[in-house]
């Protein structure tokens, strides 16, 4: 199959194909006159659309290559008036998510709660339902599917525009605020101990002892650093166990590319990718957004000289986030915002390394050693964060005042 990789393809190249893929980072597979078909995938997506009762005639699809876990596709349907209606179909990774039905119940609960907020003015994700009223579908091959309406917007994997980063902070801050009166205990914990950094570290070092793939000898330097920072990494988990930090509804995957932005104004429209919405710590959400959005490089950058924390980006995101959350955050939560960034970066490094040591089963990898490259990148970022930790705290308190 011939594939065209592009960030933008004009509809003039493929008449009828929607001219809306700029900045999407997609792998396009045109079905009519541009590229050969992947017939099996086409038929599968057609059947999924039929189950969710999508109107119109199936026209084309595109594979969205962003994301490390689920399989995601744009599917396009031609309407009777010849217009194109676009949806997003996702095949949930059941190795990662053991309770997909619980995920979809969580999503229904939080999206309904947000829509019912009389002050909410934003866009809400609309998940489609099957004939029997479910917002998910288990296919004959045990694949778990869901479909939601495509939002005409842009996303960013990296961004140097401080206004965009500030707006991302506003989006995740509003997500926190809109759910601040929601009882987190109503949600399923779909991935137990997802951000239990203490347990993540224990799992990593247990697998070091077992060395199932004979890879430990390659990573002693990385393990030495994680061991030296283990007390710092585990500090927030212990604070939660002691009841010093409140349990809240958290997104748990607050990368900037999980915010959709208006193409013209740059305003945040909606937070997406709600698979990991669970009870958690607000500072983990803040920290993960900083880890991804305020870094000077992608999370799998191999050239470590390019990896560091940009304090201006950090400040911009913090301004947006705190502007929406400062009334609800406790003093200790504000005090631990910078710690949340260091913690989550160390935690993700430990997860990438653990996946590498156990055979690359969790994260999608694009080449041999990809998880090790990710590990080293995140450790370099954590080192730079730790060297700037006092300045990060100073910025947070300056904004919070």
C-alpha positions as CSV (number, residue, x, y, z in Angstrom):
1,X,0.0,0.0,0.0
2,X,1.3,3.4,-1.0
3,X,1.0,6.0,1.8
4,X,1.3,9.7,1.7
5,X,2.6,11.3,4.9
6,X,1.8,15.0,5.1
7,X,0.6,17.8,7.4
8,X,-1.6,19.3,4.7
9,X,-3.2,17.9,1.6
10,X,-5.4,20.2,-0.5
11,X,-8.8,18.9,-1.5
12,X,-7.8,19.8,-5.1
13,X,-5.7,16.7,-5.0
14,X,-8.6,14.5,-4.1
15,X,-11.9,16.1,-5.0
16,X,-14.4,15.9,-2.1
17,X,-11.8,15.2,0.5
18,X,-12.2,17.7,3.4
19,X,-9.6,20.5,3.2
20,X,-9.1,20.6,7.0
21,X,-6.0,18.6,7.9
22,X,-3.5,21.4,8.4
23,X,-1.3,20.9,11.5
24,X,-2.9,17.5,12.3
25,X,0.2,15.3,12.0
26,X,-1.8,12.6,10.3
27,X,-0.9,9.8,8.0
28,X,-3.3,10.1,5.1
29,X,-4.6,7.1,3.3
30,X,-6.9,8.3,0.4
31,X,-9.4,5.8,-0.8
32,X,-10.6,7.4,-4.0
33,X,-8.1,8.0,-6.8
34,X,-5.1,8.9,-4.6
35,X,-3.7,5.8,-3.0
36,X,-4.4,2.1,-2.9
37,X,-6.8,0.9,-0.3
38,X,-6.1,-1.0,2.8
39,X,-9.3,-3.1,2.2
40,X,-9.4,-4.9,5.6
41,X,-9.1,-1.6,7.6
42,X,-11.6,0.1,5.3
43,X,-14.1,-2.7,5.9
44,X,-13.6,-2.6,9.6
45,X,-14.1,1.1,9.8
46,X,-17.2,0.8,7.7
47,X,-18.6,-1.8,10.1
48,X,-17.8,0.4,13.1
49,X,-19.6,3.3,11.5
50,X,-22.6,1.2,10.8
51,X,-22.8,0.0,14.4
52,X,-22.8,3.6,15.6
53,X,-25.4,4.5,13.0
54,X,-23.4,7.2,11.3
55,X,-25.4,9.0,8.6
56,X,-24.3,9.2,5.0
57,X,-22.0,7.0,2.8
58,X,-18.5,6.0,3.9
59,X,-16.1,8.0,1.8
60,X,-12.5,7.9,3.2
61,X,-10.4,7.6,6.2
62,X,-7.0,8.8,7.7
63,X,-4.8,7.2,10.2
64,X,-3.9,9.7,13.0
65,X,-0.4,8.9,14.1
66,X,-0.3,11.0,17.3
67,X,-0.6,9.2,20.6
68,X,1.3,6.2,22.1
69,X,-1.6,3.9,23.0
70,X,-4.9,3.8,21.0
71,X,-5.5,3.3,17.3
72,X,-7.2,6.5,16.0
73,X,-8.8,7.2,12.7
74,X,-10.7,10.0,11.0
75,X,-13.6,8.6,9.0
76,X,-15.4,10.7,6.5
77,X,-19.0,10.3,5.3
78,X,-20.5,11.9,2.3
79,X,-24.0,13.3,3.0
80,X,-26.9,13.4,0.6
81,X,-26.2,17.1,-0.2
82,X,-22.6,16.0,-1.2
83,X,-21.0,17.6,1.9
84,X,-18.5,15.6,4.1
85,X,-19.2,14.9,7.7
86,X,-16.1,13.7,9.7
87,X,-15.9,11.6,12.8
88,X,-13.1,10.1,15.0
89,X,-13.1,6.4,15.5
90,X,-10.8,4.9,18.1
91,X,-9.8,1.3,18.9
92,X,-8.9,1.2,22.6
93,X,-5.8,-0.6,23.6
94,X,-7.2,-3.3,25.8
95,X,-3.7,-4.3,27.0
96,X,-3.3,-0.9,28.5
97,X,-6.9,-0.3,29.5
98,X,-8.3,-3.4,31.2
99,X,-11.8,-2.0,31.8
100,X,-12.8,-0.2,28.6
101,X,-16.5,-0.1,29.7
102,X,-15.5,1.6,32.9
103,X,-13.5,4.2,30.8
104,X,-16.6,5.0,28.8
105,X,-18.8,5.3,31.9
106,X,-16.3,7.7,33.4
107,X,-16.4,9.7,30.1
108,X,-20.2,9.8,30.1
109,X,-20.2,11.0,33.7
110,X,-17.7,13.8,33.4
111,X,-18.9,15.1,30.0
112,X,-22.5,15.2,31.2
113,X,-21.4,17.0,34.3
114,X,-19.5,19.6,32.3
115,X,-22.4,20.1,29.8
116,X,-24.8,20.6,32.7
117,X,-22.7,23.4,34.2
118,X,-24.8,26.6,33.4
119,X,-21.6,28.7,33.1
120,X,-20.0,26.3,30.6
121,X,-19.5,28.0,27.2
122,X,-17.0,25.7,25.5
123,X,-17.3,22.8,23.1
124,X,-18.2,19.4,24.5
125,X,-17.2,16.1,23.1
126,X,-20.1,14.1,21.6
127,X,-19.7,10.4,21.8
128,X,-22.1,8.4,19.6
129,X,-24.2,5.5,20.8
130,X,-25.1,2.1,19.4
131,X,-28.7,1.0,18.9
132,X,-28.7,-0.5,22.4
133,X,-27.6,2.8,23.9
134,X,-24.0,2.1,24.6
135,X,-21.2,4.6,23.8
136,X,-18.8,1.8,22.9
137,X,-18.8,-1.4,20.7
138,X,-17.0,-4.7,21.2
139,X,-16.5,-6.2,17.8
140,X,-16.3,-9.9,16.9
141,X,-12.5,-9.8,17.1
142,X,-12.7,-8.5,20.7
143,X,-11.7,-5.0,19.6
144,X,-13.2,-2.2,21.7
145,X,-14.3,0.8,19.6
146,X,-15.9,4.2,20.2
147,X,-16.8,7.1,17.9
148,X,-17.1,10.8,18.5
149,X,-17.9,13.8,16.3
150,X,-14.8,15.4,14.8
151,X,-14.2,19.0,16.0
152,X,-12.8,21.3,13.3
153,X,-9.7,22.5,15.1
154,X,-5.9,22.3,15.3
155,X,-3.6,20.6,17.8
156,X,0.0,21.1,18.6
157,X,2.7,18.6,19.4
158,X,5.1,21.4,20.1
159,X,4.5,25.0,20.4
160,X,6.6,28.1,21.0
161,X,3.6,30.5,21.0
162,X,3.2,31.6,24.6
163,X,-0.4,32.6,24.1
164,X,-1.3,29.1,22.9
165,X,0.5,27.6,26.0
166,X,-1.4,30.0,28.2
167,X,-4.6,29.0,26.6
168,X,-3.8,25.3,27.1
169,X,-3.3,26.1,30.8
170,X,-6.7,27.8,30.8
171,X,-8.3,24.7,29.2
172,X,-6.8,22.2,31.7
173,X,-7.6,24.7,34.6
174,X,-11.2,24.9,33.5
175,X,-11.4,21.2,33.2
176,X,-10.3,21.0,36.9
177,X,-12.7,23.8,37.9
178,X,-15.7,22.4,36.1
179,X,-15.3,19.1,37.9
180,X,-14.3,20.6,41.3
181,X,-17.8,19.8,42.7
182,X,-17.9,16.3,41.2
183,X,-17.4,13.4,43.6
184,X,-14.2,11.7,42.4
185,X,-15.2,8.5,44.2
186,X,-17.9,8.0,41.6
187,X,-15.3,7.3,38.9
188,X,-13.8,3.9,38.1
189,X,-10.1,3.7,38.7
190,X,-9.5,2.3,35.2
191,X,-5.7,1.9,35.6
192,X,-5.0,1.2,39.3
193,X,-2.0,3.1,40.7
194,X,-1.6,5.0,37.4
195,X,0.2,7.9,39.0
196,X,1.4,6.1,42.1
197,X,5.0,7.0,41.6
198,X,6.1,5.0,44.6
199,X,4.6,1.8,43.1
200,X,6.0,2.6,39.7
201,X,9.5,2.8,41.1
202,X,9.0,-0.4,43.0
203,X,7.8,-2.1,39.8
204,X,10.8,-0.8,37.9
205,X,13.4,-2.0,40.3
206,X,11.7,-5.4,40.7
207,X,12.0,-5.9,37.0
208,X,15.6,-4.8,37.2
209,X,16.2,-7.8,39.5
210,X,14.3,-10.1,37.1
211,X,15.8,-8.7,33.9
212,X,13.4,-10.6,31.6
213,X,14.8,-9.4,28.3
214,X,18.5,-9.1,29.3
215,X,18.6,-5.4,28.9
216,X,19.6,-4.2,32.3
217,X,23.3,-4.0,31.5
218,X,22.6,-1.2,29.0
219,X,20.9,1.1,31.5
220,X,22.9,1.3,34.7
221,X,23.5,5.0,34.4
222,X,19.8,5.7,34.0
223,X,19.0,3.4,36.9
224,X,21.6,5.1,39.1
225,X,20.0,8.5,38.5
226,X,16.5,7.3,39.2
227,X,17.7,5.7,42.4
228,X,19.3,8.9,43.5
229,X,16.0,10.8,42.8
230,X,13.7,8.1,44.2
231,X,12.8,10.0,47.4
232,X,11.9,13.1,45.5
233,X,9.8,11.1,43.0
234,X,7.9,9.3,45.7
235,X,7.2,12.4,47.9
236,X,3.8,13.3,46.5
237,X,2.5,9.7,46.7
238,X,3.4,9.6,50.4
239,X,1.7,13.0,50.9
240,X,-1.5,11.6,49.3
241,X,-1.3,8.5,51.5
242,X,-1.0,10.7,54.6
243,X,-4.1,12.8,53.5
244,X,-2.1,16.0,53.0
245,X,-3.2,16.4,49.4
246,X,-6.8,16.1,48.3
247,X,-8.1,13.6,45.8
248,X,-9.7,15.3,42.8
249,X,-11.1,14.4,39.3
250,X,-8.0,14.5,37.1
251,X,-7.3,14.1,33.4
252,X,-4.0,12.3,33.9
253,X,-2.7,12.8,30.3
254,X,-2.5,16.6,30.0
255,X,-0.2,16.9,27.0
256,X,-0.9,20.1,24.9
257,X,-1.9,17.9,22.0
258,X,-4.9,16.8,24.1
259,X,-6.4,20.3,23.7
260,X,-8.2,21.4,20.5
261,X,-7.7,25.0,19.5
262,X,-9.6,27.3,17.3
263,X,-7.8,27.7,14.0
264,X,-8.3,31.5,13.8
265,X,-8.2,32.7,17.4
266,X,-5.9,30.2,19.1
267,X,-8.5,29.9,21.9
268,X,-8.8,26.5,23.5
269,X,-12.0,24.7,22.5
270,X,-12.1,21.4,24.4
271,X,-9.9,19.0,26.3
272,X,-9.9,15.5,24.6
273,X,-8.5,12.0,25.2
274,X,-10.5,11.3,28.5
275,X,-9.4,7.7,28.8
276,X,-7.4,8.3,32.0
277,X,-9.9,10.5,33.8
278,X,-9.8,9.1,37.3
279,X,-9.4,10.2,40.9
280,X,-5.9,11.8,41.3
281,X,-3.8,14.7,42.2
282,X,-4.3,18.1,40.5
283,X,-0.5,18.7,40.5
284,X,0.1,15.6,38.5
285,X,-2.1,17.1,35.8
286,X,-0.2,20.4,36.0
287,X,3.1,18.6,36.0
288,X,2.5,16.5,33.0
289,X,1.3,19.5,31.0
290,X,4.6,21.3,31.9
291,X,6.6,18.2,31.1
292,X,5.2,18.1,27.6
293,X,4.5,21.7,26.8
294,X,7.4,23.6,28.4
295,X,10.1,21.3,27.2
296,X,12.3,22.6,24.4
297,X,12.1,19.2,22.6
298,X,9.8,16.3,21.8
299,X,9.5,13.6,24.5
300,X,11.6,11.2,22.4
301,X,14.3,13.6,21.3
302,X,17.5,11.6,20.8
303,X,19.8,14.7,20.9
304,X,19.9,15.4,24.6
305,X,21.6,18.7,24.1
306,X,18.3,20.0,22.8
307,X,16.3,19.0,25.9
308,X,15.6,21.4,28.7
309,X,12.8,23.3,30.5
310,X,11.8,26.6,29.0
311,X,10.9,28.8,32.0
312,X,9.0,31.3,29.8
313,X,6.8,28.4,28.6
314,X,6.5,27.2,32.1
315,X,5.3,30.6,33.2
316,X,2.8,31.0,30.4
317,X,1.1,27.6,31.1
318,X,1.1,28.3,34.9
319,X,-0.5,31.7,34.3
320,X,-3.4,30.0,32.4
321,X,-3.8,27.1,34.8
322,X,-3.7,29.1,38.0
323,X,-6.0,31.8,36.6
324,X,-8.8,29.2,36.6
325,X,-7.8,27.1,39.7
326,X,-6.3,29.3,42.4
327,X,-9.6,29.7,44.3
328,X,-10.0,25.9,44.7
329,X,-6.4,24.8,45.2
330,X,-5.1,24.4,48.7
331,X,-1.9,26.2,49.8
332,X,0.0,22.9,49.8
333,X,-1.2,22.1,46.3
334,X,0.2,25.4,45.1
335,X,3.4,24.7,47.0
336,X,3.8,21.4,45.2
337,X,3.1,22.5,41.6
338,X,6.7,22.6,40.6
339,X,7.3,19.3,42.4
340,X,4.4,17.8,40.3
341,X,6.4,18.6,37.2
342,X,9.6,17.0,38.4
343,X,7.6,14.0,39.8
344,X,5.7,13.2,36.7
345,X,8.8,13.5,34.5
346,X,10.7,11.1,36.7
347,X,7.7,8.8,36.8
348,X,7.3,8.7,33.0
349,X,11.0,8.1,32.6
350,X,10.6,5.1,34.9
351,X,7.7,3.8,32.9
352,X,9.5,4.1,29.6
353,X,12.5,2.3,31.1
354,X,10.3,-0.4,32.6
355,X,8.6,-1.0,29.3
356,X,12.0,-1.2,27.6
357,X,13.2,-3.7,30.2
358,X,10.1,-5.9,29.8
359,X,9.8,-6.0,26.1
360,X,8.1,-2.9,24.9
361,X,4.5,-4.1,25.5
362,X,2.8,-0.9,26.7
363,X,3.9,2.1,24.6
364,X,3.8,2.0,20.8
365,X,7.4,2.0,19.5
366,X,8.6,3.1,16.1
367,X,12.0,1.6,16.1
368,X,14.3,-0.7,18.2
369,X,15.3,1.1,21.4
370,X,12.6,3.8,21.1
371,X,11.6,3.5,24.8
372,X,15.2,3.8,25.8
373,X,15.5,7.1,23.8
374,X,12.3,8.3,25.5
375,X,13.8,7.4,28.9
376,X,17.0,9.3,28.4
377,X,15.1,12.3,27.1
378,X,12.8,12.4,30.1
379,X,15.7,12.0,32.5
380,X,17.6,14.9,30.9
381,X,14.4,17.0,31.3
382,X,14.0,16.0,34.9
383,X,17.6,16.9,35.6
384,X,17.1,20.4,34.1
385,X,13.8,20.9,36.0
386,X,15.6,20.0,39.3
387,X,18.3,22.5,38.6
388,X,15.6,25.2,38.1
389,X,13.3,24.0,40.8
390,X,13.6,27.0,43.1
391,X,12.9,29.4,40.2
392,X,9.8,27.3,39.2
393,X,8.4,27.6,42.7
394,X,9.1,31.3,42.7
395,X,7.2,31.7,39.4
396,X,4.2,29.7,40.8
397,X,3.9,31.8,44.0
398,X,4.3,35.0,42.1
399,X,1.4,34.1,39.8
400,X,-0.8,32.7,42.7
401,X,-0.5,36.0,44.6
